[in-house]
Every structure is written in structure tokens, then in C-alpha cells.
Amino acid sequence: MKLGRSLSSAATALAAALLVSPALAWDPQTSGPFFTGTAETNPSGSGFFEPYVYDLRSAGAETISMPQRLNIGFFPNWDFSLSIPYEVKTARLPGGGSAESSGAGDATFWFKRQLSSDADTSRFWALPATSLEAVFTLPSGRYQDLNPGLADTDQTGGGTFNEAVSVLMRKHFKPFMLYAQATDTVMNPTDAGPGFAFTGGQTLTAAERVVNGNMLSGAATLEYVADDARGLGALVEVWGQTQSNRSLLWRGTNAPAWSALWAAPELEIAGPVTPGTDVVWGAGYMVPLLWSNTVRTSGPMFTVTLNFNGPSGHR
């Protein structure tokens, strides 16, 4: 019995020592930004389910992308997320008429390790929360046996296995929060045929081995929380991506280089809220600021997050 109690006490002490996410003096439950990740991990036993709707509009085309993200905290300072989107795509055809198709997109997995916690939620210059994240994408969307006459509507995936590393930061300084994220993505080669569209919008006319260059992504968000209890706030988010024609791992890149930058005003509110669960809502509108060698996209976006909070609460 004494040995059992000693082992239990030792395990409790070890878990407490590993946990870098103590309860913060100011930590309202909000929806947060759409593209910039949150540095803090969910405590063990806590998590969320978060469906999104992105209505991405460009000249002559529209894609409604609906990722469904599930997150769970499974160990002190670690959490895991899975997302599988569903897409509905429509486009005007050059000869008149339109094409429409739908299907599942590429699945994405996140493994996040929190490195530090916010040292003081009232001071901007105090140590922020930081984390490292490993991201893996599987080509579960359709990218082969495409019909070139459907103007890319039947393609719902990029066709590549991707590996990425992200660095994330969040800083509370009541009543504001600042988020930042930087990501480097390596995309493995794949075989594609006629009708396959690159991210930049260019389309293959024959079967080809596709080799993408590295993708660098960055995002930052300033959030103002007007009402802590209701999770009512406003956000300004800026994010961008640039794909080079060089890869860290592969030679012979042939995917066109491209880059784009967007911004979005966003609103958020929480409710209903209970001790074990809470629901937060978010909406915004993405506006293209800069783009090069790619399609110009804009449109509204929506999300709702169902948080299930374990004994240690939410992240």
C-alpha cells in the first residue's frame, strides 16, 4: 500500500513538473483566429471539435471548403489534431455553362508540443506561450483521373504527402492577445495527369511527375476581447504563403512558384457556456492584399467550436 501511494505521489509530482500551462490570471474562452494557430496545448482530457466553412471566390469559380477539425490533449504539454475537409467546387466553362463537383479533400494531422507558458497576462513584454508543431498531410483528396473539361472542379486534393514544421506564439496583454505562426512545408513528388491544377492555378495537359518547391507560410493576429464572460471580441488577421521553385529534399522542381497575402477582419462570441462544455462562434471576410502567379481569392468564412473541458479546463 505504501509503495502504491508513493508511486502515485511520484506520478502526480512528475505530471505537475511537466505541465507548463498553469491557470492564467486572464484567459477568456474565445474563438480565436482562422489561420493563425494557438500556441497553448489542450490539457489532458480536454479538446474541441471545430467545423469551418470557407467560401473562396475567384474569377469564374467558387470553392466552398468545409474542414472538420478534432483536437485532444493526450499528455501534459502535448495535443493532437486531425482535419478532413469536404469541398464543393463550381466553375464557369469557357464554352458556356458551368461545372460542379464535390468530395473529400486532403487529411491533415498535427502534433503540438508546448514549450513555454504566458508568464504575465497583463504585460506585453513578459514571456509568451510558445510551441513547436509537426504537421503531416495525406493525399486523400481526388487528384488523378480528372476530366480536363471540368475546369478543375473534380480535383479536391493536391496529390502530395507533405511534412511541415511550425513555430507558434501567443501573448496575452489584457484586453488584447497577439498570435503569430511560421511554417515550412516540404511536399513530396507525385504523379499527375491531364486536368491536374497546381496551387497557383496552372493546369497540366499531359501526364507528368510533379515536384513542388518548399512552401513558407506566415500568419499574425491581433485580438481584442471586449467581454470576457461572453467571449465577445474582434480580430484583425494577416497571413500569407509563398512557394519557391526549389525544394529542400527533391531535385527537378517543376511546379510554378507563386505567392499571396491576405487580411481579414473577424468577430467572435461565446455561448452557451457550461462548466464541462462551451461553444464559441467566429466569422470573418478574407481580402487579398498581394498575389503573384496565382488565383486571386476572397470571401466570407465561418466557424463554430465545441470545447469539451476536462478537469484542467481549456487551453
Backbone torsions as a table, in degrees:
resi	resn	phi	psi	omega
1	MET	NA	-45.2	-179.8
2	LYS	-63.2	-39.5	179.4
3	LEU	-63.4	-42.0	179.2
4	GLY	-62.2	-42.9	179.1
5	ARG	-66.0	-37.6	179.2
6	SER	-64.6	-42.9	179.2
7	LEU	-65.7	-39.1	178.6
8	SER	-65.2	-41.5	178.6
9	SER	-65.3	-38.9	179.8
10	ALA	-65.5	-40.6	179.1
11	ALA	-65.1	-40.6	178.3
12	THR	-63.7	-42.6	179.2
13	ALA	-65.2	-39.3	179.1
14	LEU	-64.8	-43.8	178.8
15	ALA	-62.2	-40.2	178.9
16	ALA	-65.5	-37.6	-180.0
17	ALA	-68.9	-34.9	-179.3
18	LEU	-75.5	-26.5	-174.8
19	LEU	-72.8	117.1	179.8
20	VAL	-104.4	12.7	-176.7
21	SER	-118.2	69.1	176.4
22	PRO	-67.9	162.8	177.5
23	ALA	-59.9	130.2	-177.1
24	LEU	-88.9	149.3	-179.9
25	ALA	-64.3	-31.8	176.9
26	TRP	-136.5	113.8	-174.8
27	ASP	-153.0	68.9	-179.5
28	PRO	-67.6	148.0	177.3
29	GLN	-86.0	108.2	-178.7
30	THR	-124.6	169.5	178.7
31	SER	-71.8	-39.8	-179.3
32	GLY	80.1	-177.9	-175.2
33	PRO	-75.7	165.7	-178.7
34	PHE	-84.3	-36.6	-172.8
35	PHE	-113.9	-29.4	-180.0
36	THR	-81.7	125.9	-178.8
37	GLY	-73.6	164.6	177.0
38	THR	-100.4	129.9	-174.3
39	ALA	-69.1	-35.8	-176.0
40	GLU	-70.3	142.4	173.4
41	THR	-89.7	158.4	173.4
42	ASN	-75.3	140.6	175.6
43	PRO	-62.6	159.8	178.6
44	SER	-56.4	130.6	179.6
45	GLY	88.5	-5.6	176.4
46	SER	-109.2	159.4	179.3
47	GLY	-178.0	-165.2	179.0
48	PHE	-157.7	158.2	169.0
49	PHE	-118.7	128.4	-167.9
50	GLU	-138.8	94.3	172.1
51	PRO	-82.6	144.2	177.7
52	TYR	-121.9	158.9	168.2
53	VAL	-135.2	119.0	174.7
54	TYR	-113.9	120.1	177.9
55	ASP	-100.8	90.9	-172.2
56	LEU	-92.6	115.7	-175.2
57	ARG	-115.0	136.2	176.1
58	SER	-139.5	179.3	-177.5
59	ALA	-61.3	111.0	175.7
60	GLY	78.6	8.5	-176.9
61	ALA	-149.2	157.3	177.3
62	GLU	-148.4	134.8	175.6
63	THR	-125.0	123.5	172.5
64	ILE	-101.2	106.8	-177.2
65	SER	-102.1	130.4	-174.9
66	MET	-128.2	77.6	175.5
67	PRO	-70.0	145.5	175.8
68	GLN	-121.4	111.4	-174.0
69	ARG	-108.0	129.7	176.6
70	LEU	-116.3	129.4	-177.6
71	ASN	-127.5	143.9	176.9
72	ILE	-145.2	134.1	171.7
73	GLY	-83.9	119.5	-173.0
74	PHE	-116.7	-4.3	179.0
75	PHE	-164.5	150.0	178.9
76	PRO	-51.8	126.4	178.0
77	ASN	77.3	3.7	-180.0
78	TRP	-125.3	141.7	164.7
79	ASP	-143.9	168.7	-173.2
80	PHE	-134.0	139.9	177.0
81	SER	-132.6	150.3	176.0
82	LEU	-134.6	136.6	177.5
83	SER	-138.4	131.4	173.3
84	ILE	-128.4	112.4	-178.3
85	PRO	-84.5	160.9	170.6
86	TYR	-125.2	134.4	-174.1
87	GLU	-123.8	141.3	171.9
88	VAL	-121.0	120.6	-173.1
89	LYS	-122.8	136.0	175.2
90	THR	-132.5	152.0	179.0
91	ALA	-156.2	147.4	172.4
92	ARG	-79.7	135.8	-179.6
93	LEU	-89.2	147.5	-177.4
94	PRO	-57.4	-35.7	-177.9
95	GLY	-88.7	7.5	-177.0
96	GLY	105.6	157.1	-177.0
97	GLY	83.5	-172.1	-178.7
98	SER	-145.8	164.0	177.3
99	ALA	-126.1	147.6	179.2
100	GLU	-144.2	140.7	177.7
101	SER	-153.9	164.6	179.8
102	SER	-151.6	162.5	179.0
103	GLY	166.7	172.9	179.3
104	ALA	-72.3	147.4	177.7
105	GLY	-99.2	-162.1	-177.9
106	ASP	-78.8	135.8	179.7
107	ALA	-82.0	141.2	-179.4
108	THR	-127.3	138.9	179.0
109	PHE	-122.6	136.5	177.9
110	TRP	-121.9	134.8	171.3
111	PHE	-123.2	115.7	-173.0
112	LYS	-116.6	136.1	177.3
113	ARG	-120.4	114.6	178.7
114	GLN	-77.6	135.2	-176.3
115	LEU	-103.9	-33.6	-178.8
116	SER	-149.7	158.9	178.3
117	SER	-112.3	158.4	179.1
118	ASP	-62.4	119.2	-174.1
119	ALA	-76.9	-27.7	-177.7
120	ASP	-157.3	112.7	-174.2
121	THR	-78.5	0.2	179.0
122	SER	-106.6	-12.0	-175.7
123	ARG	-118.5	130.4	-178.8
124	PHE	-66.9	-37.8	-172.6
125	TRP	-85.0	2.0	175.4
126	ALA	-73.3	163.1	-179.1
127	LEU	-58.6	128.3	179.1
128	PRO	-85.7	171.0	168.1
129	ALA	-75.8	135.9	179.1
130	THR	-135.5	157.3	178.3
131	SER	-158.0	161.8	171.3
132	LEU	-114.9	144.9	-175.8
133	GLU	-137.9	131.2	172.6
134	ALA	-100.7	132.0	-174.5
135	VAL	-126.5	133.0	179.4
136	PHE	-128.7	133.1	179.7
137	THR	-118.2	132.8	178.7
138	LEU	-108.8	140.1	-176.3
139	PRO	-79.9	66.8	-179.3
140	SER	-84.1	-12.9	176.7
141	GLY	-80.9	164.7	-178.6
142	ARG	-78.0	131.3	178.0
143	TYR	-145.8	-2.3	178.5
144	GLN	-119.5	163.8	-179.7
145	ASP	55.0	46.3	-178.3
146	LEU	-89.3	157.5	177.1
147	ASN	-100.2	109.6	-178.3
148	PRO	-58.3	-20.5	-178.9
149	GLY	-81.5	-2.8	-178.1
150	LEU	-98.5	11.5	172.6
151	ALA	53.9	43.3	172.7
152	ASP	75.2	2.8	-177.0
153	THR	-71.3	-25.0	-178.7
154	ASP	-88.0	1.2	176.2
155	GLN	-96.4	121.4	-179.9
156	THR	-119.8	6.9	179.9
157	GLY	-145.1	163.2	-179.6
158	GLY	-87.6	-13.1	174.8
159	GLY	82.0	5.9	-175.1
160	THR	-124.0	147.9	165.1
161	PHE	-80.0	125.8	-177.8
162	ASN	-117.6	144.8	171.7
163	GLU	-125.7	135.1	-176.6
164	ALA	-142.3	155.7	174.0
165	VAL	-128.0	131.7	180.0
166	SER	-120.9	146.0	170.0
167	VAL	-114.0	128.1	-175.6
168	LEU	-124.4	151.4	178.8
169	MET	-144.9	140.6	168.9
170	ARG	-139.4	136.0	179.4
171	LYS	-129.2	122.4	171.6
172	HIS	-85.9	136.7	166.4
173	PHE	-150.1	86.2	-169.7
174	LYS	-42.3	129.5	6.6
175	PRO	-96.5	25.4	-177.4
176	PHE	-112.0	159.5	167.6
177	MET	-136.2	140.8	178.0
178	LEU	-117.7	127.1	178.5
179	TYR	-114.9	147.5	173.5
180	ALA	-150.6	149.7	-179.4
181	GLN	-152.8	141.7	173.3
182	ALA	-133.6	136.7	-174.1
183	THR	-137.2	138.0	173.0
184	ASP	-118.6	125.3	-175.0
185	THR	-120.1	131.7	172.6
186	VAL	-107.0	127.0	179.7
187	MET	-109.2	124.9	-178.1
188	ASN	-76.0	153.9	-179.5
189	PRO	-61.9	155.5	177.9
190	THR	-148.8	163.2	176.8
191	ASP	-104.5	129.5	-178.3
192	ALA	-135.9	161.8	-177.4
193	GLY	-123.0	-169.0	-179.5
194	PRO	-56.3	140.0	-179.7
195	GLY	93.5	-12.4	179.2
196	PHE	-70.0	129.2	-178.5
197	ALA	-107.8	131.9	173.4
198	PHE	-73.3	164.8	179.0
199	THR	-58.0	-35.0	-179.8
200	GLY	-73.1	-9.1	177.0
201	GLY	107.8	-14.5	179.8
202	GLN	-71.2	149.7	-173.2
203	THR	-123.7	139.6	176.7
204	LEU	-75.4	145.4	175.6
205	THR	-109.7	-6.6	178.5
206	ALA	-149.7	164.3	178.7
207	ALA	-62.1	139.1	-174.6
208	GLU	-157.3	149.7	171.2
209	ARG	-82.0	117.8	-176.0
210	VAL	-96.8	124.1	177.6
211	VAL	-123.7	113.5	-178.2
212	ASN	-90.4	149.6	170.8
213	GLY	-80.7	173.6	179.8
214	ASN	-65.8	147.7	177.5
215	MET	-112.3	124.2	173.2
216	LEU	-107.8	130.3	-179.5
217	SER	-127.6	146.7	177.1
218	GLY	-145.4	150.0	179.7
219	ALA	-153.0	150.1	176.4
220	ALA	-149.8	145.2	-177.4
221	THR	-142.6	137.1	170.3
222	LEU	-110.2	124.6	-176.8
223	GLU	-117.0	132.7	175.5
224	TYR	-113.5	122.6	-179.7
225	VAL	-101.2	111.4	-177.2
226	ALA	-84.5	-30.8	-177.5
227	ASP	-141.3	107.6	-176.9
228	ASP	-60.7	-46.9	-173.9
229	ALA	-64.3	-36.3	-177.9
230	ARG	-95.7	-0.7	-177.9
231	GLY	59.7	30.4	-176.2
232	LEU	-86.9	124.1	-177.7
233	GLY	-158.5	173.7	177.1
234	ALA	-133.2	146.2	-176.4
235	LEU	-134.5	151.5	168.3
236	VAL	-123.8	120.2	-175.3
237	GLU	-121.4	139.1	175.6
238	VAL	-128.8	132.9	178.4
239	TRP	-148.4	157.1	-178.9
240	GLY	-154.3	162.4	177.4
241	GLN	-139.5	146.1	173.0
242	THR	-142.7	129.3	177.9
243	GLN	-112.1	123.7	-179.1
244	SER	-87.4	176.8	174.6
245	ASN	-102.6	26.5	176.3
246	ARG	-134.3	141.3	179.9
247	SER	-115.7	145.6	176.8
248	LEU	-67.1	-28.0	-172.2
249	LEU	-114.4	-25.7	-169.6
250	TRP	-121.3	144.8	175.8
251	ARG	-98.8	163.4	175.9
252	GLY	73.5	38.7	178.7
253	THR	-63.1	136.7	-180.0
254	ASN	-130.7	0.4	176.0
255	ALA	-75.8	134.7	-178.6
256	PRO	-62.1	140.4	174.2
257	ALA	-72.9	147.2	179.4
258	TRP	-157.0	166.4	176.6
259	SER	-157.8	154.7	180.0
260	ALA	-157.9	153.7	179.2
261	LEU	-138.3	133.0	179.7
262	TRP	-127.0	164.8	170.9
263	ALA	-140.6	156.9	-179.9
264	ALA	-151.1	130.3	164.4
265	PRO	-81.8	141.0	-175.1
266	GLU	-139.5	151.4	176.3
267	LEU	-126.3	154.9	-178.2
268	GLU	-149.0	152.7	175.8
269	ILE	-157.5	151.4	-179.9
270	ALA	-111.4	151.2	174.2
271	GLY	144.2	138.1	-0.1
272	PRO	-77.1	158.6	-179.0
273	VAL	-126.5	127.8	175.0
274	THR	-129.8	167.8	180.0
275	PRO	-58.8	-33.5	-176.7
276	GLY	-95.0	-27.1	-178.6
277	THR	-141.3	155.7	171.3
278	ASP	-152.1	155.7	-178.0
279	VAL	-121.4	131.4	176.9
280	VAL	-125.7	146.5	-173.8
281	TRP	-122.5	146.0	178.7
282	GLY	-143.7	150.1	177.6
283	ALA	-149.4	150.3	179.2
284	GLY	-162.9	178.2	177.9
285	TYR	-139.4	119.8	-177.6
286	MET	-87.9	135.0	-177.2
287	VAL	-125.4	125.8	177.9
288	PRO	-72.7	132.7	177.9
289	LEU	-101.5	-46.3	179.9
290	LEU	-141.0	146.1	174.7
291	TRP	-155.8	145.2	-179.0
292	SER	-142.1	122.7	176.6
293	ASN	60.3	32.7	179.0
294	THR	-149.1	171.5	-179.3
295	VAL	-78.4	137.8	177.3
296	ARG	-83.5	118.1	-177.4
297	THR	-120.5	147.0	176.1
298	SER	-153.1	169.7	175.7
299	GLY	148.1	171.0	179.9
300	PRO	-79.6	161.4	178.4
301	MET	-147.6	147.2	-175.1
302	PHE	-140.0	152.4	174.9
303	THR	-153.8	154.6	170.3
304	VAL	-138.1	136.0	-176.8
305	THR	-118.9	123.2	173.1
306	LEU	-99.9	106.4	178.8
307	ASN	-91.1	130.9	171.4
308	PHE	-112.8	117.3	-169.3
309	ASN	-103.2	121.2	177.4
310	GLY	-79.3	-164.4	-177.2
311	PRO	-59.4	-28.1	-177.8
312	SER	-92.9	3.3	177.3
313	GLY	83.5	-160.3	-177.4
314	HIS	-96.3	171.8	-178.2
315	ARG	-69.1	NA	NA
